[in-house]
Every structure is written in structure tokens, then in C-alpha cells.
Amino acid sequence: MSENIFDVQNITFGYDDLTALSDVSLIIKSNQRIAILGANGSGKSTFLRLLDGLYFPAKGTISAFGEPLTEDALQDDEFAFRFRRRVALVFQNPDVQLFNPTVFDEVAFAPLQLRWAKDEIKKRVGETLELMEIGHLKDRSPHRLSGGEKKRVALASVLILDPQVLLMDEPTAALDPKSRGQVVDFLISWSGTGKTVITATHDLDVIEDIADFCFVFQNGRVVGQGTPSEILADRKLLESTNLLHSHRHTHDGGDIHSHDHLHRFHEHEHE
């Protein structure tokens, strides 16, 4: 039986007077590819931050790898070290996590903090840059790169530690088609034995490629779940959660038809 990576029970979380998550319960097992679906304000980005131990629920509990994930637990250096090695979050906006002068320094930063040997760092940085196809950017400033390149640098900066769980917040947002395809290809190739990938997204075009199971969020609650094919077939659910809407178009000859459109929203930091 697969190990429970996260066991989330009845969690509630809010920003001041705004409730972002309300009575959310779900279980994520090892080697699962999970999509957290929802429109702007549904709570999916907040949920990832809770799984990463950046926020903590006001009510309810979260366990990670069979141990309580709490503020007190992360004050313990041994627990925090184990957890941070195993779980990595890539933010929607890569500028949030890029702060070093060069791409090489960015990817080497975490291993340096862990006091890896210099030869090992150089070797692993090179391998990780090649994996993400950004070896040619190693001497460039991250902040002068394109959006797609920044996203791949941010990914490389966490993948170098070989985490067991990868949390991705809107990985395809604001990317050109080529960069979007590269990120999706990576997510397809990276998930494998023992790896768990949890992706928050409203991009329904990619969920069949990157996920085996989906949870649909609305107003901070889980309102639907199922395989990607089941979710995509549930028109009523997609429309009610603002993930799908219809536009009317006038065609040659004057005929008017309605066509389904996948909604792509601008995400905000406190979602």
C-alpha cells in the first residue's frame, strides 16, 4: 500500500477576516500526480503553502509522511531538515524565489547551505541545468531572463535537492507556447517511482498530461474530485466553478453558435 504523503483533515485558514480554506480534508499518497483545480480565489495557492509548511491551519490538522506538520515541529532542526529535503514548492511567480546574481549561483544556493562538497555541487548544478535545458544560461542574471527561462531556473533550484514531493503553483501561467510545452514535458518526465507531483492550476488543457487525479476547489472548499477525464466530462461542475464558460460567435451566413472556452484567470498572491 502506498505511503500517505499528506493527510489533511478538516483544515481552515484565513487572511485577517477572509476565509481562504474551510473544512478541507483529503489524502495524497506517494507517487501520485495530483491537480488542484480552481479559479482565482478558490484557495488552491494557499493550500500549497500549507502543504509546504509556510502557513499553518487555524483549525484542523496536516500530517506529512506520517508526522504532524506544525509550526512547533518545524522549529525542530532535524524535522525541518528532513521535511525541506523531501518537499519543494515552486511559486507561480519565479521572481519570488530568485535572488542570486547568476543562474549557477541560484541553483547552487541550497546545496551550499547544506554544506555539500564543492566538487559535488559543481557536478550536480551542471547536471540539473542540463536537465532543465538551461546550461547555456549559467552565467546570466536570473532577473534578465524570459518568463519561461526564469520558471526553469526556479525549478532547477529546488530539483537539485531531488525532492520526493514537488508542489507547483500555476506552472504554465503567463508562458509562451514553447515554454509552456517545456514545463509540461518536464512534469511528465519527472514524475516516476516514489515521486509525487501536486500542481495547482486552472489550465484544463494540461491536466490529462500532468495529473492522474484532481481535486476541484471553490471558495476554499473541495467541491469535486476524480480523474482528469471524469472532471473534464463534468460540464456542470466546470461551469459552476468558473473553469468553463461559453461564448457566442456569429459564423459566416449569420448563424450564431455557442462554444466552450477554458477560462484562464490572472492569479493573485493571496488566493
Residue pairs with C-beta under 8 A, 6 or more apart in sequence:
2 29
2 30
2 31
2 32
3 29
3 30
3 65
3 66
4 27
4 28
4 29
4 30
4 63
4 65
4 66
5 28
5 29
5 30
5 32
5 64
5 65
5 164
5 165
5 196
6 26
6 27
6 28
6 51
6 62
6 63
6 64
6 69
7 27
7 61
7 62
7 63
8 24
8 25
8 26
8 27
8 28
8 50
8 51
8 60
8 61
8 62
9 25
9 60
9 61
9 62
10 23
10 24
10 25
10 59
10 60
10 61
11 21
11 23
11 24
11 25
11 50
11 57
11 59
11 60
11 61
11 62
12 19
12 21
12 22
12 23
12 24
12 57
12 58
12 59
12 60
13 19
13 20
13 21
13 46
13 50
13 55
13 56
13 57
13 58
14 20
14 21
14 58
15 270
18 270
19 220
20 43
20 46
20 220
20 270
20 271
21 43
21 46
21 47
21 50
21 57
21 220
21 221
22 219
22 220
22 221
23 60
23 221
24 43
24 47
24 60
24 220
24 221
24 222
25 60
25 222
26 215
26 222
26 225
28 34
28 196
28 198
29 196
30 164
30 194
30 196
31 191
31 192
31 193
31 194
31 195
31 196
32 196
32 197
32 212
32 213
33 187
33 191
33 196
33 197
33 199
33 210
33 211
33 212
33 213
34 196
34 197
34 198
34 199
34 211
34 212
34 213
34 214
34 215
35 199
35 200
35 201
35 207
35 210
35 211
35 213
35 214
35 215
35 228
36 44
36 47
36 48
36 198
36 199
36 200
36 201
36 214
36 215
36 217
37 44
37 201
37 202
37 204
37 207
37 214
37 215
37 216
37 217
37 231
37 241
37 243
38 44
38 200
38 202
38 216
38 217
38 218
38 241
38 243
39 202
39 218
39 241
39 242
39 243
39 263
39 265
40 202
40 265
40 266
40 267
40 268
40 271
41 219
41 268
41 271
42 217
42 218
42 219
42 220
42 241
42 271
43 217
43 219
43 220
43 221
43 271
44 169
44 200
44 201
44 217
44 271
45 92
45 169
45 170
45 200
45 267
45 269
45 270
45 271
46 55
46 220
46 270
46 271
47 200
47 217
48 89
48 167
48 169
48 198
48 200
49 55
49 89
50 56
50 57
50 62
51 62
51 64
51 69
51 87
51 89
51 167
51 198
52 87
52 89
52 167
53 64
53 69
53 74
53 83
53 87
54 89
56 70
56 71
61 68
62 68
62 69
62 70
63 69
64 83
64 87
65 83
65 86
67 73
67 79
69 83
73 79
73 80
74 80
74 83
85 161
85 163
86 163
86 164
86 165
87 163
87 164
87 165
87 167
88 158
88 159
88 161
88 163
88 165
88 166
88 167
89 158
89 167
89 169
90 97
90 151
90 154
90 155
90 158
90 166
90 167
90 168
90 169
90 171
91 97
91 154
91 169
92 169
92 170
92 171
92 173
92 267
93 269
94 142
94 147
94 150
94 151
94 153
94 154
95 143
95 150
97 154
97 157
98 106
98 142
98 143
98 150
98 153
98 154
98 157
99 106
100 106
100 109
100 142
101 141
102 138
102 139
102 140
102 141
102 142
103 129
103 134
103 137
103 138
103 139
103 140
103 141
103 142
103 145
103 153
103 156
104 125
104 129
104 138
104 139
106 142
106 153
106 156
106 157
107 125
107 128
107 129
107 153
107 156
107 157
107 160
108 121
108 122
108 125
108 160
109 157
110 157
110 158
110 160
110 161
111 120
111 121
111 124
111 125
111 160
111 161
112 121
114 161
116 124
124 160
125 138
125 160
126 135
128 156
128 159
128 160
129 135
129 137
129 138
129 156
131 156
131 159
132 152
132 153
132 155
132 156
132 159
132 186
133 152
133 182
134 149
134 152
134 153
134 156
137 145
137 149
137 153
142 150
142 153
143 150
145 153
146 176
146 179
147 174
147 175
147 176
147 179
148 175
148 176
148 178
148 179
148 180
148 182
148 183
149 179
151 171
151 175
151 179
151 183
152 179
152 182
152 183
152 186
155 183
155 186
158 166
159 166
159 190
164 194
164 195
164 196
165 195
165 196
165 197
165 198
166 190
166 195
166 196
166 197
166 198
167 198
167 200
168 187
168 197
168 198
168 199
168 200
168 201
169 200
170 200
170 201
170 202
170 203
170 267
171 183
171 184
171 187
171 199
171 201
172 180
172 183
172 184
172 201
172 203
172 206
173 203
173 267
175 183
180 206
184 206
184 209
184 210
187 197
187 199
187 209
187 210
188 209
188 210
190 197
191 197
191 210
197 210
199 210
199 211
201 207
201 210
202 243
202 263
202 264
202 265
202 267
203 262
203 264
204 232
204 238
204 243
204 244
204 262
205 262
207 214
207 228
207 231
207 232
208 228
208 229
208 232
211 228
212 227
212 228
213 225
213 226
213 227
213 228
214 224
214 225
214 226
214 227
214 228
214 231
215 222
215 224
215 225
216 222
216 223
216 224
216 225
216 231
216 237
216 241
216 243
217 223
217 241
218 240
218 241
223 237
223 240
223 241
224 231
224 234
224 237
224 241
225 231
226 234
231 237
231 238
232 238
235 244
235 260
238 244
239 245
242 263
242 265
243 262
243 263
244 260
244 261
244 262
244 263
245 260
245 261
245 263
246 258
246 259
246 260
246 261
247 258
247 259
247 261
248 256
248 257
248 258
249 256
249 257
249 258
249 259
250 256
251 257
